[in-house]
Every structure is written in structure tokens, then in C-alpha cells.
Amino acid sequence: MIAFFDLDLNQIARCGPDYPWPCPCACGRCGHPKVWGHGLVLTIIEGFAKALKIRRYRCPMCGCIIRLRPKGYFRRHQTDTVTIRRTLSHRLDKGRWPTGCIANRARHWLRALKRNALAVCGLAGLDDLMAAFDRLTDLGRVPVSRAV
């Protein structure tokens, strides 16, 4: 299970395990009010030279592992939501990828967005992909996910 929190990634990079980690108030699966620290796990975040050690927790009742993630990131993505949206918008408006963009990764985002827009919004979603991006996000879906 993933729990999104406001995390200061720069401070995590400096402090490591000494960062004042937020704790989920209850298990998201069973609702048990107490969760235990379950170590740190390496997480790759774009913009950092090394993987960051991010805290995770474990529920003593059901055994659910709760992994912290920074707000503003999609599940299973290393790049923040704003950058993904800005990159795709630039490509659709200008016809080329922005400077500094990892084009291979961005092509995966664009292909996945087209597939998700078609699946959820139909053919009309392909006319305005950025509106489809916003609609998919509002529906709680990851618009650039390879899974439909």
C-alpha cells in the first residue's frame, strides 16, 4: 500500500534516516490504529543523483506494508506530475520534446496517455489529450500508466 505525504525530498537527501518521518494514523487496509516502522527502502526520484531512502511501515494486525511516497507523484513514476504534464503539453503544442527531457521516457508517457484516453474518453479523448489527462487524473487514474 502506498501512502502519499508532504515530504521534503531535499531534506531527506541531506538527513537520510534522521528525517522527521510522518506516520500514518492507521492501517489503510484493516484500520488498526498503530503501525510499526519497517525500515527504509531505496526509491529513485528524478533529479537526485542517488536513490533516496524512504520510510515504510507495517501493520501488526494484518501485515500490510505501507510505503511512503511524496505527494505530487503518480504511483510507480519517478517524475512529478507537474513535470509530466508540462512535458506532454509542450510536445503536443510545439511538436518536439522540451530541452532536457528524457525523450524515451516521455514517449512512453505519450503512448500510455493516448491508450488511456481512448479507453476512458473514447475517440473524443484523442482530440484533446491534455483535457483527457486532466479528466483521467480527476477520476483517480494515472493517465500515463501502461496498465489500462
C-alpha positions as CSV (number, residue, x, y, z in Angstrom):
1,M,0.0,0.0,0.0
2,I,1.2,3.5,-0.8
3,A,0.6,6.5,1.5
4,F,1.2,9.9,0.0
5,F,2.6,12.6,2.4
6,D,4.2,16.0,2.1
7,L,7.9,15.0,2.1
8,D,10.8,17.4,1.7
9,L,12.9,15.4,-0.7
10,N,16.0,17.7,-0.5
11,Q,15.9,17.4,3.3
12,I,15.6,13.6,3.0
13,A,18.6,13.6,0.7
14,R,20.6,15.5,3.4
15,C,19.3,13.8,6.6
16,G,18.6,10.3,5.4
17,P,17.1,8.2,8.2
18,D,17.2,11.2,10.7
19,Y,14.4,12.9,8.7
20,P,11.3,13.5,10.8
21,W,9.1,11.0,9.1
22,P,5.3,11.3,9.2
23,C,3.4,8.3,10.4
24,P,0.1,7.1,9.0
25,C,-2.6,7.4,11.7
26,A,-4.0,3.9,11.0
27,C,-3.6,1.0,8.6
28,G,-5.2,1.6,5.3
29,R,-6.3,-2.0,5.0
30,C,-7.7,-3.0,8.4
31,G,-7.9,0.3,10.2
32,H,-5.6,-0.7,13.1
33,P,-4.6,2.5,14.9
34,K,-0.9,1.5,15.4
35,V,1.7,0.8,12.7
36,W,5.3,0.0,13.2
37,G,8.4,1.3,11.4
38,H,9.5,-1.3,8.9
39,G,12.8,0.1,7.7
40,L,13.8,2.2,4.8
41,V,13.6,1.4,1.1
42,L,15.6,2.9,-1.8
43,T,13.4,5.0,-4.1
44,I,14.6,6.5,-7.3
45,I,13.4,10.1,-7.8
46,E,14.2,12.1,-10.9
47,G,16.6,15.0,-10.1
48,F,18.6,13.2,-7.4
49,A,22.0,11.5,-8.2
50,K,21.4,8.7,-5.8
51,A,18.3,6.7,-4.7
52,L,16.6,8.2,-1.6
53,K,15.9,6.0,1.4
54,I,12.2,6.4,2.1
55,R,10.4,5.1,5.3
56,R,7.9,2.3,5.3
57,Y,5.6,1.0,8.0
58,R,4.0,-2.4,8.8
59,C,0.6,-3.1,10.4
60,P,1.0,-5.6,13.3
61,M,-2.6,-6.9,12.7
62,C,-2.8,-7.7,9.0
63,G,0.8,-7.4,8.0
64,C,0.2,-4.7,5.4
65,I,3.3,-2.8,4.3
66,I,2.7,0.9,4.0
67,R,5.2,2.7,1.8
68,L,5.5,6.5,2.0
69,R,5.6,8.5,-1.3
70,P,5.8,12.2,-1.8
71,K,2.6,14.0,-2.8
72,G,2.6,15.2,-6.4
73,Y,3.9,11.9,-7.9
74,F,1.9,9.2,-9.6
75,R,2.3,5.7,-8.4
76,R,5.3,3.9,-9.9
77,H,6.6,7.0,-11.5
78,Q,9.9,8.8,-10.8
79,T,8.9,12.1,-12.2
80,D,6.5,14.5,-10.6
81,T,3.0,15.0,-12.0
82,V,3.6,18.7,-13.0
83,T,6.7,17.9,-15.0
84,I,5.0,15.0,-16.8
85,R,2.0,17.3,-17.7
86,R,4.3,20.1,-18.8
87,T,6.4,17.8,-20.9
88,L,3.4,16.3,-22.7
89,S,1.8,19.7,-23.2
90,H,5.0,21.1,-24.8
91,R,5.2,18.1,-27.1
92,L,1.6,18.4,-28.2
93,D,1.9,22.2,-28.7
94,K,5.3,22.6,-30.3
95,G,5.7,19.2,-32.0
96,R,9.0,18.4,-30.2
97,W,10.2,17.4,-26.7
98,P,11.4,20.2,-24.4
99,T,15.1,20.7,-23.8
100,G,16.4,18.4,-21.1
101,C,13.6,15.9,-21.3
102,I,14.4,12.2,-21.4
103,A,12.6,11.6,-24.7
104,N,12.4,7.8,-24.4
105,R,10.6,8.1,-21.1
106,A,8.3,10.8,-22.4
107,R,7.4,8.7,-25.5
108,H,6.2,6.0,-23.1
109,W,4.0,8.7,-21.3
110,L,2.5,9.9,-24.5
111,R,1.8,6.4,-25.8
112,A,0.2,5.4,-22.5
113,L,-1.9,8.7,-22.4
114,K,-3.3,8.0,-25.9
115,R,-4.2,4.5,-24.9
116,N,-5.9,5.6,-21.6
117,A,-7.6,8.5,-23.3
118,L,-9.1,6.2,-25.9
119,A,-10.1,3.6,-23.3
120,V,-11.9,6.1,-20.9
121,C,-12.9,9.0,-23.1
122,G,-13.4,7.3,-26.5
123,L,-12.3,8.9,-29.7
124,A,-13.1,12.3,-28.4
125,G,-10.3,11.9,-25.9
126,L,-7.8,11.7,-28.7
127,D,-8.8,15.2,-29.9
128,D,-7.7,17.0,-26.8
129,L,-5.1,14.8,-24.9
130,M,-4.4,17.3,-22.2
131,A,-8.1,17.5,-21.3
132,A,-8.1,13.7,-21.2
133,F,-5.0,13.9,-19.0
134,D,-6.9,16.1,-16.6
135,R,-10.1,14.0,-16.7
136,L,-8.2,10.8,-16.0
137,T,-6.4,12.5,-13.1
138,D,-9.7,13.7,-11.7
139,L,-11.1,10.1,-11.9
140,G,-8.2,9.0,-9.8
141,R,-6.4,7.2,-12.6
142,V,-2.8,7.5,-13.7
143,P,-3.1,8.9,-17.2
144,V,0.5,7.8,-18.2
145,S,0.2,4.3,-16.8
146,R,0.9,1.4,-19.1
147,A,-1.9,-0.5,-17.5
148,V,-5.4,0.4,-18.8
